[in-house]
Amino acid sequence: MYRPLRSIEEHPVEIFFEALLVLVCVGVLAFAGLTVKKLYQGQR
């Protein structure tokens, strides 16, 4: 999975979209975690 640093110059758009994908995944996980937390608080 490791890529050499020169790929940044070759595919800047690819790097951008990968970073965006990671950010979206983190956001979705954080939102899901908060939703579950609120759900469990409401049940108590």
Secondary structure, 3 states (H helix, E strand, C coil): CCCCCCHHHHCHHHHHHHHHHHHHHHHHHHHHHHHHHHHHHHHC
